[in-house]
């Protein structure tokens, strides 16, 4: 199994941008065959070290993650997140 985790920091954190980002990420659920699990979380601590949104996804294997990355339902979400976010960090690992 492969886990893909992305943390996002919004350029302008406000309710409208937060909702737009979360909605875009949640739209992936059920729309990409290799995506086995998705969880979207919003940071509540709001410390200077915090990121605003966490995305956790699971795949059967590395190939499933690669399919997801190039999937036509994923690419518009990437575009939305790029317009809304100033930073992101990613980790991918097998478990």
Backbone as XML, in Angstrom:
<?xml version="1.0"?>
<chain id="A" units="angstrom">
  <residue number="1" name="UNK">
    <atom name="N" x="0.857" y="-1.187" z="0.000"/>
    <atom name="CA" x="0.000" y="0.000" z="0.000"/>
    <atom name="C" x="0.897" y="1.242" z="0.000"/>
  </residue>
  <residue number="2" name="UNK">
    <atom name="N" x="0.381" y="2.296" z="-0.606"/>
    <atom name="CA" x="1.090" y="3.566" z="-0.692"/>
    <atom name="C" x="0.224" y="4.653" z="-0.067"/>
  </residue>
  <residue number="3" name="UNK">
    <atom name="N" x="0.857" y="5.492" z="0.726"/>
    <atom name="CA" x="0.178" y="6.644" z="1.316"/>
    <atom name="C" x="0.797" y="7.909" z="0.724"/>
  </residue>
  <residue number="4" name="UNK">
    <atom name="N" x="-0.063" y="8.836" z="0.333"/>
    <atom name="CA" x="0.333" y="10.124" z="-0.253"/>
    <atom name="C" x="-0.280" y="11.205" z="0.629"/>
  </residue>
  <residue number="5" name="UNK">
    <atom name="N" x="0.576" y="12.019" z="1.252"/>
    <atom name="CA" x="0.110" y="13.072" z="2.151"/>
    <atom name="C" x="0.595" y="14.413" z="1.627"/>
  </residue>
  <residue number="6" name="UNK">
    <atom name="N" x="-0.315" y="15.372" z="1.554"/>
    <atom name="CA" x="0.020" y="16.723" z="1.110"/>
    <atom name="C" x="-0.510" y="17.711" z="2.139"/>
  </residue>
  <residue number="7" name="UNK">
    <atom name="N" x="0.335" y="18.654" z="2.530"/>
    <atom name="CA" x="-0.068" y="19.746" z="3.408"/>
    <atom name="C" x="-0.060" y="21.028" z="2.594"/>
  </residue>
  <residue number="8" name="UNK">
    <atom name="N" x="-1.116" y="21.815" z="2.733"/>
    <atom name="CA" x="-1.279" y="23.043" z="1.956"/>
    <atom name="C" x="-1.351" y="24.254" z="2.874"/>
  </residue>
  <residue number="9" name="UNK">
    <atom name="N" x="-0.700" y="25.332" z="2.468"/>
    <atom name="CA" x="-0.836" y="26.621" z="3.148"/>
    <atom name="C" x="-1.459" y="27.585" z="2.149"/>
  </residue>
  <residue number="10" name="UNK">
    <atom name="N" x="-2.604" y="28.124" z="2.514"/>
    <atom name="CA" x="-3.308" y="29.054" z="1.635"/>
    <atom name="C" x="-2.578" y="30.389" z="1.540"/>
  </residue>
  <residue number="11" name="UNK">
    <atom name="N" x="-2.608" y="31.007" z="0.378"/>
    <atom name="CA" x="-2.026" y="32.346" z="0.205"/>
    <atom name="C" x="-2.794" y="33.359" z="1.028"/>
  </residue>
  <residue number="12" name="UNK">
    <atom name="N" x="-4.110" y="33.278" z="0.940"/>
    <atom name="CA" x="-4.995" y="34.135" z="1.733"/>
    <atom name="C" x="-5.983" y="33.234" z="2.447"/>
  </residue>
  <residue number="13" name="UNK">
    <atom name="N" x="-5.780" y="33.073" z="3.748"/>
    <atom name="CA" x="-6.675" y="32.194" z="4.498"/>
    <atom name="C" x="-7.927" y="32.973" z="4.884"/>
  </residue>
  <residue number="14" name="UNK">
    <atom name="N" x="-9.031" y="32.568" z="4.284"/>
    <atom name="CA" x="-10.336" y="33.115" z="4.624"/>
    <atom name="C" x="-11.356" y="32.015" z="4.365"/>
  </residue>
  <residue number="15" name="UNK">
    <atom name="N" x="-12.558" y="32.155" z="4.897"/>
    <atom name="CA" x="-13.554" y="31.080" z="4.742"/>
    <atom name="C" x="-13.844" y="30.699" z="3.292"/>
  </residue>
  <residue number="16" name="UNK">
    <atom name="N" x="-13.882" y="31.660" z="2.395"/>
    <atom name="CA" x="-14.186" y="31.378" z="0.988"/>
    <atom name="C" x="-13.089" y="30.515" z="0.363"/>
  </residue>
  <residue number="17" name="UNK">
    <atom name="N" x="-11.832" y="30.887" z="0.541"/>
    <atom name="CA" x="-10.729" y="30.117" z="-0.027"/>
    <atom name="C" x="-10.603" y="28.746" z="0.615"/>
  </residue>
  <residue number="18" name="UNK">
    <atom name="N" x="-10.830" y="28.688" z="1.906"/>
    <atom name="CA" x="-10.774" y="27.406" z="2.612"/>
    <atom name="C" x="-11.845" y="26.461" z="2.072"/>
  </residue>
  <residue number="19" name="UNK">
    <atom name="N" x="-13.052" y="26.951" z="1.895"/>
    <atom name="CA" x="-14.148" y="26.124" z="1.372"/>
    <atom name="C" x="-13.879" y="25.692" z="-0.061"/>
  </residue>
  <residue number="20" name="UNK">
    <atom name="N" x="-13.357" y="26.593" z="-0.871"/>
    <atom name="CA" x="-13.054" y="26.266" z="-2.268"/>
    <atom name="C" x="-11.997" y="25.161" z="-2.339"/>
  </residue>
  <residue number="21" name="UNK">
    <atom name="N" x="-10.963" y="25.266" z="-1.516"/>
    <atom name="CA" x="-9.890" y="24.264" z="-1.513"/>
    <atom name="C" x="-10.397" y="22.914" z="-1.022"/>
  </residue>
  <residue number="22" name="UNK">
    <atom name="N" x="-11.102" y="22.907" z="0.077"/>
    <atom name="CA" x="-11.617" y="21.652" z="0.638"/>
    <atom name="C" x="-12.597" y="20.999" z="-0.334"/>
  </residue>
  <residue number="23" name="UNK">
    <atom name="N" x="-13.458" y="21.783" z="-0.932"/>
    <atom name="CA" x="-14.416" y="21.253" z="-1.901"/>
    <atom name="C" x="-13.701" y="20.621" z="-3.098"/>
  </residue>
  <residue number="24" name="UNK">
    <atom name="N" x="-12.675" y="21.290" z="-3.592"/>
    <atom name="CA" x="-11.914" y="20.748" z="-4.727"/>
    <atom name="C" x="-11.280" y="19.418" z="-4.358"/>
  </residue>
  <residue number="25" name="UNK">
    <atom name="N" x="-10.654" y="19.349" z="-3.203"/>
    <atom name="CA" x="-9.996" y="18.112" z="-2.781"/>
    <atom name="C" x="-11.005" y="16.983" z="-2.570"/>
  </residue>
  <residue number="26" name="UNK">
    <atom name="N" x="-12.122" y="17.281" z="-1.942"/>
    <atom name="CA" x="-13.126" y="16.245" z="-1.689"/>
    <atom name="C" x="-13.794" y="15.761" z="-2.977"/>
  </residue>
  <residue number="27" name="UNK">
    <atom name="N" x="-13.724" y="16.567" z="-4.030"/>
    <atom name="CA" x="-14.319" y="16.155" z="-5.305"/>
    <atom name="C" x="-13.585" y="14.965" z="-5.917"/>
  </residue>
  <residue number="28" name="UNK">
    <atom name="N" x="-12.396" y="14.660" z="-5.443"/>
    <atom name="CA" x="-11.637" y="13.510" z="-5.949"/>
    <atom name="C" x="-12.253" y="12.184" z="-5.516"/>
  </residue>
  <residue number="29" name="UNK">
    <atom name="N" x="-12.942" y="12.178" z="-4.393"/>
    <atom name="CA" x="-13.491" y="10.929" z="-3.845"/>
    <atom name="C" x="-14.466" y="10.285" z="-4.826"/>
  </residue>
  <residue number="30" name="UNK">
    <atom name="N" x="-14.190" y="9.021" z="-5.140"/>
    <atom name="CA" x="-15.062" y="8.262" z="-6.028"/>
    <atom name="C" x="-14.876" y="8.564" z="-7.506"/>
  </residue>
  <residue number="31" name="UNK">
    <atom name="N" x="-13.931" y="9.429" z="-7.852"/>
    <atom name="CA" x="-13.761" y="9.833" z="-9.244"/>
    <atom name="C" x="-12.444" y="9.406" z="-9.878"/>
  </residue>
  <residue number="32" name="UNK">
    <atom name="N" x="-11.637" y="8.665" z="-9.119"/>
    <atom name="CA" x="-10.378" y="8.129" z="-9.650"/>
    <atom name="C" x="-10.269" y="6.690" z="-9.156"/>
  </residue>
  <residue number="33" name="UNK">
    <atom name="N" x="-10.243" y="5.755" z="-10.103"/>
    <atom name="CA" x="-10.342" y="4.333" z="-9.762"/>
    <atom name="C" x="-9.222" y="3.833" z="-8.849"/>
  </residue>
  <residue number="34" name="UNK">
    <atom name="N" x="-8.039" y="4.398" z="-8.927"/>
    <atom name="CA" x="-6.918" y="3.908" z="-8.099"/>
    <atom name="C" x="-6.895" y="4.520" z="-6.706"/>
  </residue>
  <residue number="35" name="UNK">
    <atom name="N" x="-7.702" y="5.547" z="-6.482"/>
    <atom name="CA" x="-7.772" y="6.210" z="-5.175"/>
    <atom name="C" x="-8.652" y="5.383" z="-4.240"/>
  </residue>
  <residue number="36" name="UNK">
    <atom name="N" x="-8.027" y="4.743" z="-3.256"/>
    <atom name="CA" x="-8.742" y="3.818" z="-2.366"/>
    <atom name="C" x="-9.284" y="4.484" z="-1.109"/>
  </residue>
  <residue number="37" name="UNK">
    <atom name="N" x="-8.666" y="5.589" z="-0.695"/>
    <atom name="CA" x="-9.071" y="6.289" z="0.534"/>
    <atom name="C" x="-8.657" y="7.740" z="0.400"/>
  </residue>
  <residue number="38" name="UNK">
    <atom name="N" x="-9.507" y="8.632" z="0.877"/>
    <atom name="CA" x="-9.163" y="10.054" z="0.910"/>
    <atom name="C" x="-9.696" y="10.666" z="2.196"/>
  </residue>
  <residue number="39" name="UNK">
    <atom name="N" x="-8.876" y="11.514" z="2.781"/>
    <atom name="CA" x="-9.268" y="12.251" z="3.984"/>
    <atom name="C" x="-8.745" y="13.674" z="3.840"/>
  </residue>
  <residue number="40" name="UNK">
    <atom name="N" x="-9.596" y="14.650" z="4.096"/>
    <atom name="CA" x="-9.222" y="16.055" z="4.040"/>
    <atom name="C" x="-9.449" y="16.637" z="5.426"/>
  </residue>
  <residue number="41" name="UNK">
    <atom name="N" x="-8.412" y="17.244" z="5.993"/>
    <atom name="CA" x="-8.521" y="17.830" z="7.328"/>
    <atom name="C" x="-8.126" y="19.292" z="7.322"/>
  </residue>
  <residue number="42" name="UNK">
    <atom name="N" x="-8.773" y="20.061" z="8.184"/>
    <atom name="CA" x="-8.492" y="21.489" z="8.326"/>
    <atom name="C" x="-7.823" y="21.707" z="9.682"/>
  </residue>
  <residue number="43" name="UNK">
    <atom name="N" x="-6.689" y="22.388" z="9.666"/>
    <atom name="CA" x="-5.954" y="22.679" z="10.892"/>
    <atom name="C" x="-6.788" y="23.558" z="11.826"/>
  </residue>
  <residue number="44" name="UNK">
    <atom name="N" x="-6.784" y="23.217" z="13.107"/>
    <atom name="CA" x="-7.515" y="24.021" z="14.080"/>
    <atom name="C" x="-6.585" y="24.801" z="15.006"/>
  </residue>
  <residue number="45" name="UNK">
    <atom name="N" x="-5.311" y="24.444" z="15.041"/>
    <atom name="CA" x="-4.379" y="25.074" z="15.968"/>
    <atom name="C" x="-3.913" y="26.446" z="15.486"/>
  </residue>
  <residue number="46" name="UNK">
    <atom name="N" x="-3.706" y="26.574" z="14.194"/>
    <atom name="CA" x="-3.325" y="27.839" z="13.572"/>
    <atom name="C" x="-2.063" y="28.446" z="14.167"/>
  </residue>
  <residue number="47" name="UNK">
    <atom name="N" x="-1.061" y="27.627" z="14.435"/>
    <atom name="CA" x="0.221" y="28.143" z="14.906"/>
    <atom name="C" x="1.026" y="28.626" z="13.709"/>
  </residue>
  <residue number="48" name="UNK">
    <atom name="N" x="2.136" y="29.308" z="13.949"/>
    <atom name="CA" x="2.955" y="29.805" z="12.837"/>
    <atom name="C" x="3.578" y="28.663" z="12.045"/>
  </residue>
  <residue number="49" name="UNK">
    <atom name="N" x="3.693" y="27.476" z="12.630"/>
    <atom name="CA" x="4.247" y="26.307" z="11.945"/>
    <atom name="C" x="3.186" y="25.505" z="11.195"/>
  </residue>
  <residue number="50" name="UNK">
    <atom name="N" x="1.929" y="25.792" z="11.456"/>
    <atom name="CA" x="0.836" y="24.999" z="10.906"/>
    <atom name="C" x="0.617" y="25.263" z="9.419"/>
  </residue>
  <residue number="51" name="UNK">
    <atom name="N" x="0.190" y="24.210" z="8.740"/>
    <atom name="CA" x="-0.359" y="24.333" z="7.396"/>
    <atom name="C" x="-1.874" y="24.330" z="7.564"/>
  </residue>
  <residue number="52" name="UNK">
    <atom name="N" x="-2.594" y="24.820" z="6.569"/>
    <atom name="CA" x="-4.040" y="25.009" z="6.707"/>
    <atom name="C" x="-4.861" y="23.759" z="6.431"/>
  </residue>
  <residue number="53" name="UNK">
    <atom name="N" x="-4.423" y="22.942" z="5.459"/>
    <atom name="CA" x="-5.202" y="21.778" z="5.023"/>
    <atom name="C" x="-4.272" y="20.589" z="4.861"/>
  </residue>
  <residue number="54" name="UNK">
    <atom name="N" x="-4.751" y="19.429" z="5.289"/>
    <atom name="CA" x="-4.016" y="18.180" z="5.085"/>
    <atom name="C" x="-4.853" y="17.260" z="4.202"/>
  </residue>
  <residue number="55" name="UNK">
    <atom name="N" x="-4.181" y="16.658" z="3.222"/>
    <atom name="CA" x="-4.805" y="15.659" z="2.352"/>
    <atom name="C" x="-4.063" y="14.349" z="2.553"/>
  </residue>
  <residue number="56" name="UNK">
    <atom name="N" x="-4.804" y="13.307" z="2.898"/>
    <atom name="CA" x="-4.229" y="11.964" z="3.025"/>
    <atom name="C" x="-4.960" y="11.056" z="2.060"/>
  </residue>
  <residue number="57" name="UNK">
    <atom name="N" x="-4.192" y="10.349" z="1.226"/>
    <atom name="CA" x="-4.774" y="9.422" z="0.255"/>
    <atom name="C" x="-4.026" y="8.101" z="0.294"/>
  </residue>
  <residue number="58" name="UNK">
    <atom name="N" x="-4.726" y="7.021" z="-0.045"/>
    <atom name="CA" x="-4.137" y="5.677" z="-0.081"/>
    <atom name="C" x="-4.342" y="5.066" z="-1.459"/>
  </residue>
  <residue number="59" name="UNK">
    <atom name="N" x="-3.339" y="4.269" z="-1.855"/>
    <atom name="CA" x="-3.345" y="3.566" z="-3.143"/>
    <atom name="C" x="-2.818" y="2.157" z="-2.927"/>
  </residue>
  <residue number="60" name="UNK">
    <atom name="N" x="-3.175" y="1.242" z="-3.803"/>
    <atom name="CA" x="-2.689" y="-0.134" z="-3.691"/>
    <atom name="C" x="-1.189" y="-0.245" z="-3.920"/>
  </residue>
  <residue number="61" name="UNK">
    <atom name="N" x="-0.650" y="0.632" z="-4.783"/>
    <atom name="CA" x="0.761" y="0.526" z="-5.147"/>
    <atom name="C" x="1.221" y="1.855" z="-5.762"/>
  </residue>
  <residue number="62" name="UNK">
    <atom name="N" x="2.522" y="1.902" z="-6.117"/>
    <atom name="CA" x="3.097" y="3.115" z="-6.706"/>
    <atom name="C" x="2.456" y="3.443" z="-8.044"/>
  </residue>
  <residue number="63" name="UNK">
    <atom name="N" x="2.111" y="2.414" z="-8.800"/>
    <atom name="CA" x="1.475" y="2.632" z="-10.094"/>
    <atom name="C" x="0.120" y="3.321" z="-9.933"/>
  </residue>
  <residue number="64" name="UNK">
    <atom name="N" x="-0.604" y="2.960" z="-8.884"/>
    <atom name="CA" x="-1.886" y="3.601" z="-8.601"/>
    <atom name="C" x="-1.725" y="5.083" z="-8.304"/>
  </residue>
  <residue number="65" name="UNK">
    <atom name="N" x="-0.670" y="5.421" z="-7.575"/>
    <atom name="CA" x="-0.369" y="6.825" z="-7.293"/>
    <atom name="C" x="-0.019" y="7.561" z="-8.576"/>
  </residue>
  <residue number="66" name="UNK">
    <atom name="N" x="0.756" y="6.940" z="-9.444"/>
    <atom name="CA" x="1.119" y="7.568" z="-10.721"/>
    <atom name="C" x="-0.110" y="7.799" z="-11.604"/>
  </residue>
  <residue number="67" name="UNK">
    <atom name="N" x="-1.018" y="6.825" z="-11.621"/>
    <atom name="CA" x="-2.268" y="6.981" z="-12.386"/>
    <atom name="C" x="-3.070" y="8.162" z="-11.855"/>
  </residue>
  <residue number="68" name="UNK">
    <atom name="N" x="-3.177" y="8.261" z="-10.543"/>
    <atom name="CA" x="-3.873" y="9.363" z="-9.872"/>
    <atom name="C" x="-3.260" y="10.706" z="-10.258"/>
  </residue>
  <residue number="69" name="UNK">
    <atom name="N" x="-1.934" y="10.784" z="-10.222"/>
    <atom name="CA" x="-1.237" y="12.045" z="-10.482"/>
    <atom name="C" x="-1.541" y="12.590" z="-11.872"/>
  </residue>
  <residue number="70" name="UNK">
    <atom name="N" x="-1.737" y="11.709" z="-12.840"/>
    <atom name="CA" x="-1.961" y="12.117" z="-14.234"/>
    <atom name="C" x="-3.430" y="12.081" z="-14.641"/>
  </residue>
  <residue number="71" name="UNK">
    <atom name="N" x="-4.298" y="11.676" z="-13.725"/>
    <atom name="CA" x="-5.715" y="11.464" z="-14.055"/>
    <atom name="C" x="-6.412" y="12.783" z="-14.419"/>
  </residue>
  <residue number="72" name="UNK">
    <atom name="N" x="-7.261" y="12.759" z="-15.447"/>
    <atom name="CA" x="-7.954" y="13.980" z="-15.863"/>
    <atom name="C" x="-8.885" y="14.569" z="-14.796"/>
  </residue>
  <residue number="73" name="UNK">
    <atom name="N" x="-9.312" y="13.785" z="-13.834"/>
    <atom name="CA" x="-10.125" y="14.333" z="-12.737"/>
    <atom name="C" x="-9.255" y="14.947" z="-11.644"/>
  </residue>
  <residue number="74" name="UNK">
    <atom name="N" x="-7.975" y="14.631" z="-11.621"/>
    <atom name="CA" x="-7.048" y="15.176" z="-10.629"/>
    <atom name="C" x="-6.449" y="16.507" z="-11.085"/>
  </residue>
  <residue number="75" name="UNK">
    <atom name="N" x="-6.170" y="16.634" z="-12.368"/>
    <atom name="CA" x="-5.464" y="17.811" z="-12.877"/>
    <atom name="C" x="-6.189" y="19.139" z="-12.608"/>
  </residue>
  <residue number="76" name="UNK">
    <atom name="N" x="-7.516" y="19.232" z="-12.742"/>
    <atom name="CA" x="-8.192" y="20.492" z="-12.408"/>
    <atom name="C" x="-8.084" y="20.839" z="-10.920"/>
  </residue>
  <residue number="77" name="UNK">
    <atom name="N" x="-8.040" y="19.827" z="-10.076"/>
    <atom name="CA" x="-7.895" y="20.057" z="-8.636"/>
    <atom name="C" x="-6.501" y="20.624" z="-8.356"/>
  </residue>
  <residue number="78" name="UNK">
    <atom name="N" x="-5.495" y="20.105" z="-9.029"/>
    <atom name="CA" x="-4.136" y="20.632" z="-8.891"/>
    <atom name="C" x="-4.119" y="22.115" z="-9.264"/>
  </residue>
  <residue number="79" name="UNK">
    <atom name="N" x="-4.783" y="22.459" z="-10.341"/>
    <atom name="CA" x="-4.831" y="23.860" z="-10.782"/>
    <atom name="C" x="-5.493" y="24.751" z="-9.738"/>
  </residue>
  <residue number="80" name="UNK">
    <atom name="N" x="-6.610" y="24.309" z="-9.179"/>
    <atom name="CA" x="-7.302" y="25.081" z="-8.144"/>
    <atom name="C" x="-6.381" y="25.297" z="-6.954"/>
  </residue>
  <residue number="81" name="UNK">
    <atom name="N" x="-5.726" y="24.222" z="-6.510"/>
    <atom name="CA" x="-4.865" y="24.324" z="-5.331"/>
    <atom name="C" x="-3.664" y="25.221" z="-5.602"/>
  </residue>
  <residue number="82" name="UNK">
    <atom name="N" x="-3.135" y="25.206" z="-6.810"/>
    <atom name="CA" x="-2.015" y="26.083" z="-7.148"/>
    <atom name="C" x="-2.415" y="27.550" z="-7.098"/>
  </residue>
  <residue number="83" name="UNK">
    <atom name="N" x="-3.650" y="27.859" z="-7.480"/>
    <atom name="CA" x="-4.100" y="29.253" z="-7.445"/>
    <atom name="C" x="-4.370" y="29.733" z="-6.021"/>
  </residue>
  <residue number="84" name="UNK">
    <atom name="N" x="-4.723" y="28.813" z="-5.128"/>
    <atom name="CA" x="-5.096" y="29.193" z="-3.766"/>
    <atom name="C" x="-3.962" y="29.121" z="-2.754"/>
  </residue>
  <residue number="85" name="UNK">
    <atom name="N" x="-2.920" y="28.367" z="-3.064"/>
    <atom name="CA" x="-1.911" y="28.056" z="-2.050"/>
    <atom name="C" x="-0.563" y="28.695" z="-2.329"/>
  </residue>
  <residue number="86" name="UNK">
    <atom name="N" x="0.108" y="29.071" z="-1.242"/>
    <atom name="CA" x="1.449" y="29.633" z="-1.344"/>
    <atom name="C" x="2.515" y="28.566" z="-1.119"/>
  </residue>
  <residue number="87" name="UNK">
    <atom name="N" x="2.163" y="27.521" z="-0.384"/>
    <atom name="CA" x="3.118" y="26.455" z="-0.085"/>
    <atom name="C" x="2.403" y="25.119" z="0.005"/>
  </residue>
  <residue number="88" name="UNK">
    <atom name="N" x="3.191" y="24.072" z="-0.277"/>
    <atom name="CA" x="2.710" y="22.720" z="-0.052"/>
    <atom name="C" x="3.916" y="21.838" z="0.203"/>
  </residue>
  <residue number="89" name="UNK">
    <atom name="N" x="3.698" y="20.813" z="0.986"/>
    <atom name="CA" x="4.728" y="19.799" z="1.216"/>
    <atom name="C" x="4.080" y="18.445" z="1.002"/>
  </residue>
  <residue number="90" name="UNK">
    <atom name="N" x="4.879" y="17.506" z="0.492"/>
    <atom name="CA" x="4.350" y="16.200" z="0.108"/>
    <atom name="C" x="5.249" y="15.118" z="0.675"/>
  </residue>
  <residue number="91" name="UNK">
    <atom name="N" x="4.631" y="14.014" z="1.085"/>
    <atom name="CA" x="5.380" y="12.801" z="1.421"/>
    <atom name="C" x="4.611" y="11.620" z="0.854"/>
  </residue>
  <residue number="92" name="UNK">
    <atom name="N" x="5.348" y="10.708" z="0.221"/>
    <atom name="CA" x="4.786" y="9.472" z="-0.328"/>
    <atom name="C" x="5.595" y="8.314" z="0.264"/>
  </residue>
  <residue number="93" name="UNK">
    <atom name="N" x="4.894" y="7.311" z="0.793"/>
    <atom name="CA" x="5.622" y="6.166" z="1.353"/>
    <atom name="C" x="4.789" y="4.907" z="1.272"/>
  </residue>
  <residue number="94" name="UNK">
    <atom name="N" x="5.499" y="3.784" z="1.299"/>
    <atom name="CA" x="4.847" y="2.474" z="1.310"/>
    <atom name="C" x="4.641" y="2.053" z="2.754"/>
  </residue>
  <residue number="95" name="UNK">
    <atom name="N" x="3.545" y="1.352" z="2.995"/>
    <atom name="CA" x="3.294" y="0.820" z="4.335"/>
    <atom name="C" x="2.685" y="-0.553" z="4.242"/>
  </residue>
</chain>
